[in-house]
Amino acid sequence: MRVAALISGGVDSAVAVHRLVEQGHDVHLFYIRIGRDDGLGDCSADEDIELCSLIAARYGLPLDIVPLHEEYWDHVMRYALDTVRAGLTPNPDMMCNLIIKFGYFEERVGRHFDITASGHYARTERDADGRVWLTTAVDPVKDQTDFLARITPAQLAHITFPIGDMPKADVRRVALEQRLPNATRRDSQGICFLGKINYNDFIRRHLGELPGPIVELESGRVLGEHRGYWFHTIGQRKGLGLSGGPWYVVRKDVGTNTIYVSGGYDTDKQYGRRLHIAETRWLTLDPWEGGACDGAAITFKNRHMPEFIPARLTRIDGSPGEYVIDSERPVQGIAPGQFAVLYDSAAHRCLGSGVISL
């Protein structure tokens, strides 16, 4: 099988390549470059490419660099900045997978191969009708299906995840046994293109500052001043600069540029049980298409975390793509703009995702 293997310079994609070669596939490596060289991005692309070149040489494979930085900044970063400016919480990683890795790359390169391979911690399976489903990884801590929940059915059908059945510890072990050049490289954290740039500095550069009050929700007391609502997200605890805490961001009023906080480790203001979602998209198909979805048993995530939260899902009649999630337990930091990722009740199949609206 001819495989277009996406490689990042990290240990996960390197071990994915190792497994593909072991399985006898005809593998071609591709590194997607999304960082810019104009001072607005500081991704470690040169170091990544050097490591990718070493992996290519190690296995005698071709390596091509695919420049998609303009597409990334025109689409993914525009989405992120527009979402932040609106007072919402974006998820650039989900958009990057949809638009860049399995969007532009697939259209220009991947479609010419039998399949595209990625180092994500995820798996796929085919049902009796030949449909492809996204399923969770063996390692629940590293599972990345939530970052893939926005891709299209056609994209999903053309992807394979060679390390989805491996715990992270085994990935490291294989890398060390094979003496891969990045075997001990630390996992990347945060948004790749930022590199060494602080996230708040990046937002400040693009959106500037807009000072406003930080107000205690219960009393209405002004506790301090923030530098712009776009620096803060629902559920945030650190970086508020307030004494007598802990304080949690529980609400934002974009119109008045006000951040509302609630104090204490056990404040119930940072929790909720009901999530409204819109723009719901199904990865393979709508499991309730043609039937009622009224309190269907599911599990879900509202952020990247190991836990799958049991809940009930109900379709809002007359509002296409809108649903209500009723969680079985309190959910911390329900942030409008973020995605709720939907799974079956066994937390095995990833069904799709919706944008949290309330």
C-alpha positions in Angstrom: 0.0 0.0 0.0 1.3 3.5 -0.9 1.1 5.6 2.3 1.5 9.4 2.7 2.9 9.6 6.2 2.6 12.9 8.1 5.7 13.4 10.2 6.3 16.2 12.7 9.7 15.6 14.3 8.1 14.1 17.4 8.5 10.6 18.7 4.8 9.6 18.0 5.0 10.2 14.2 8.5 8.6 14.1 7.2 5.4 15.7 4.2 5.5 13.4 6.6 5.5 10.4 8.6 2.6 12.0 5.4 0.5 12.2 4.4 1.3 8.6 7.8 0.2 7.4 7.7 -2.9 9.5 4.3 -3.7 7.9 5.9 -3.5 4.4 4.1 -0.4 3.1 5.5 1.9 0.4 5.9 5.0 2.6 6.5 8.6 1.6 7.1 11.2 4.4 5.6 14.6 4.4 6.3 17.5 6.8 3.6 20.3 6.8 5.2 23.7 7.5 2.7 26.1 9.1 5.1 28.5 10.9 5.8 31.9 9.4 9.2 33.6 9.2 8.1 37.2 9.7 8.4 37.4 13.4 4.7 36.4 14.0 5.5 32.8 14.6 8.4 31.0 16.3 7.8 27.3 15.6 10.8 25.0 15.8 10.4 24.1 12.2 14.2 23.9 11.4 14.8 21.5 14.3 11.7 19.5 13.3 12.8 19.2 9.7 16.2 18.1 10.7 14.8 15.3 12.8 12.4 14.3 10.0 15.3 14.1 7.7 17.1 11.8 10.1 14.1 9.5 10.3 13.8 9.5 6.5 17.5 8.6 6.1 17.2 5.9 8.8 14.5 4.1 6.8 15.6 5.2 3.3 12.3 7.0 2.6 11.6 10.2 0.6 10.7 13.3 2.5 9.0 16.4 1.2 8.2 19.7 2.9 4.7 20.9 2.2 4.3 24.7 2.8 0.8 25.5 4.1 1.6 28.5 6.3 -0.5 30.9 4.3 -3.5 28.6 4.4 -3.0 28.0 8.1 -2.9 31.7 8.9 -5.7 32.7 6.5 -8.1 30.0 7.9 -7.1 28.5 11.2 -5.6 31.6 12.8 -8.3 33.9 11.4 -10.9 31.6 13.0 -9.0 31.6 16.3 -8.6 35.4 16.5 -12.2 36.0 15.4 -13.4 33.6 18.0 -11.3 35.2 20.8 -12.4 38.7 19.7 -16.1 37.6 20.0 -15.4 36.6 23.6 -15.5 32.8 22.9 -13.0 30.0 23.3 -11.5 28.6 20.1 -10.0 25.2 19.4 -7.3 25.8 16.7 -6.1 22.1 16.9 -9.5 20.8 15.7 -9.6 23.4 12.8 -6.0 22.5 11.9 -6.9 18.9 11.4 -10.0 19.7 9.4 -8.6 22.4 7.2 -4.9 21.8 7.0 -3.7 18.3 7.8 -6.7 16.5 6.3 -8.0 19.3 4.2 -5.4 21.2 2.0 -2.8 18.4 2.4 -5.3 15.7 1.3 -6.5 17.8 -1.7 -3.0 18.5 -2.9 -1.0 15.4 -1.9 -2.8 12.8 0.2 -5.4 11.9 -2.4 -2.7 10.6 -4.7 -1.9 7.8 -2.2 -3.8 4.8 -1.0 -4.1 6.2 2.5 -2.7 9.0 4.7 -1.0 8.0 8.0 -0.9 10.2 11.1 0.7 9.9 14.5 -2.5 10.8 16.4 -3.5 8.5 19.3 -6.8 7.3 17.7 -8.1 4.3 15.8 -10.6 3.4 13.1 -12.9 0.5 12.5 -15.3 -0.6 9.7 -18.8 -1.7 10.4 -20.7 -4.5 8.6 -21.8 -2.0 5.9 -18.2 -0.9 5.3 -18.5 2.5 7.0 -15.4 3.9 8.8 -15.8 5.0 12.4 -13.3 6.9 14.5 -12.6 5.0 17.8 -10.7 5.9 20.9 -7.1 5.0 21.5 -5.8 2.3 23.8 -4.2 4.9 26.0 -7.0 7.1 27.5 -4.6 9.7 28.7 -3.1 10.3 25.3 -6.4 9.7 23.3 -6.7 12.5 20.7 -10.0 11.6 19.1 -11.4 14.9 20.5 -9.0 16.8 18.2 -10.3 14.8 15.2 -14.0 15.1 15.9 -14.6 17.9 13.3 -13.1 16.2 10.2 -15.4 15.0 7.4 -16.5 11.4 6.7 -14.4 11.4 3.5 -11.3 12.6 5.3 -11.8 9.9 8.0 -12.1 7.2 5.5 -8.6 8.0 4.1 -6.7 8.1 7.4 -4.9 5.4 9.4 -3.4 5.8 12.9 -0.5 3.4 13.3 0.1 3.9 17.0 -3.5 4.2 18.2 -3.3 0.7 19.7 -0.2 1.5 21.7 0.2 3.0 25.2 2.5 6.0 25.2 5.0 4.1 27.3 5.3 1.4 24.5 5.8 4.2 21.9 8.8 5.5 23.9 10.1 2.0 24.4 10.0 1.2 20.7 11.7 4.5 19.9 14.5 3.7 22.4 14.9 0.2 21.2 15.1 1.4 17.5 17.5 4.2 18.6 15.4 6.8 16.8 17.0 10.2 16.9 14.0 11.7 18.7 13.4 8.9 21.2 13.9 11.1 24.2 12.5 14.3 22.7 9.8 15.9 24.9 6.2 16.0 23.7 5.3 19.4 22.3 3.0 21.5 24.4 0.5 24.2 23.3 0.0 25.5 19.8 2.9 24.5 17.5 3.2 27.7 15.5 3.7 29.8 18.6 6.9 28.0 19.6 8.6 30.1 22.3 6.1 33.0 21.9 3.8 33.5 24.9 0.1 33.0 24.0 -1.0 36.3 25.7 1.8 38.1 23.9 0.5 36.7 20.6 -3.1 37.8 21.3 -1.8 41.2 22.5 0.1 41.7 19.2 -3.0 41.0 17.1 -5.9 42.4 19.3 -4.1 44.8 21.6 -5.3 45.6 25.1 -8.7 46.8 26.4 -8.6 47.4 30.1 -11.8 46.6 32.0 -13.1 45.6 35.5 -12.9 42.2 37.2 -16.1 41.8 39.2 -17.1 39.3 41.8 -20.3 37.7 40.5 -22.1 37.3 43.8 -21.4 40.8 45.3 -20.8 43.0 42.3 -17.5 44.2 43.9 -14.8 45.3 41.6 -11.7 43.3 42.5 -9.2 44.4 40.0 -8.6 45.2 36.3 -8.0 43.0 33.3 -6.2 44.0 30.1 -8.8 42.6 27.7 -11.5 40.0 27.9 -9.9 38.1 25.1 -7.0 37.1 27.5 -9.4 35.1 29.7 -11.6 32.0 29.3 -14.4 30.4 31.3 -13.0 28.2 34.1 -9.6 30.0 34.2 -8.0 30.3 37.6 -4.4 31.4 37.0 -3.2 34.8 35.6 -6.0 37.0 37.1 -3.6 38.8 39.4 -6.1 38.8 42.3 -5.3 38.2 46.0 -7.5 36.2 48.4 -8.2 33.5 45.9 -8.6 31.1 44.3 -10.8 33.0 41.8 -12.3 31.4 38.7 -13.6 33.2 35.6 -17.3 32.3 35.4 -18.7 34.8 32.9 -17.6 37.4 30.4 -19.7 40.4 29.2 -18.2 41.5 25.9 -20.5 44.4 25.6 -19.2 46.0 28.9 -15.8 44.4 28.7 -16.3 42.9 32.1 -14.8 39.7 33.5 -16.9 38.0 36.3 -15.2 35.8 38.8 -16.3 33.6 41.7 -14.1 32.7 44.7 -13.2 29.4 46.5 -12.1 26.0 45.5 -15.6 24.6 45.7 -17.6 27.5 44.1 -20.6 26.0 42.2 -20.5 28.9 39.8 -17.7 27.2 37.8 -19.9 24.1 37.2 -22.9 23.3 35.2 -24.8 20.2 34.1 -26.5 21.3 30.9 -24.7 22.2 27.6 -26.4 23.6 24.5 -24.6 22.8 21.3 -25.0 24.0 17.8 -23.5 23.3 14.4 -23.3 19.6 15.3 -21.5 17.5 12.8 -21.4 13.7 12.7 -18.2 11.9 11.7 -19.7 8.9 10.0 -23.4 9.3 10.2 -26.1 10.6 12.6 -26.8 7.6 14.8 -30.4 8.7 15.3 -31.1 9.8 11.7 -34.7 9.0 11.0 -35.5 8.4 14.7 -35.9 10.2 17.9 -32.9 11.5 19.9 -34.6 12.3 23.2 -32.3 11.5 26.1 -30.0 9.1 24.2 -27.2 7.7 26.4 -23.8 9.1 25.3 -20.5 10.1 26.8 -18.8 13.4 26.0 -15.8 15.7 26.6 -15.9 19.5 26.8 -12.1 19.8 26.8 -9.0 17.7 26.1 -9.0 15.3 29.1 -8.8 11.6 29.8 -12.3 11.3 31.3 -15.5 10.6 29.3 -18.5 12.1 31.0 -21.8 10.1 30.9 -24.8 12.2 29.7 -28.0 12.2 27.8 -28.4 13.9 24.4 -31.6 15.4 23.1 -32.2 17.0 19.7 -33.9 20.4 19.7 -36.9 20.1 17.3 -37.0 22.6 14.6 -33.4 23.7 15.0 -31.1 21.7 12.8 -27.8 20.8 14.4 -28.8 21.9 17.8 -28.8 19.6 20.8 -28.9 19.7 24.6 -26.4 17.6 26.6 -27.5 16.8 30.2 -24.5 15.6 32.1 -24.8 13.0 34.9 -22.3 15.0 36.9 -21.3 18.7 37.2 -19.0 19.9 34.4 -16.3 22.5 35.1 -15.6 25.4 32.9 -18.3 25.2 30.2 -16.9 27.7 27.7 -19.0 29.0 24.8 -17.1 28.6 21.5 -15.4 25.4 22.6 -16.5 22.0 21.2 -18.4 19.3 23.0 -17.2 16.0 21.5 -19.8 13.2 21.5 -19.1 9.5 22.0 -21.2 6.4 22.3 -22.1 5.3 25.8 -19.1 2.9 25.9 -16.7 5.8 25.1 -15.5 3.7 22.1 -16.8 5.4 19.0 -16.4 9.1 18.5 -19.7 10.2 16.9 -19.1 13.9 16.2 -19.0 17.3 17.8 -21.0 20.5 18.3 -20.1 24.1 19.3 -21.0 25.0 22.9 -23.4 27.9 22.6 -24.7 28.3 26.2 
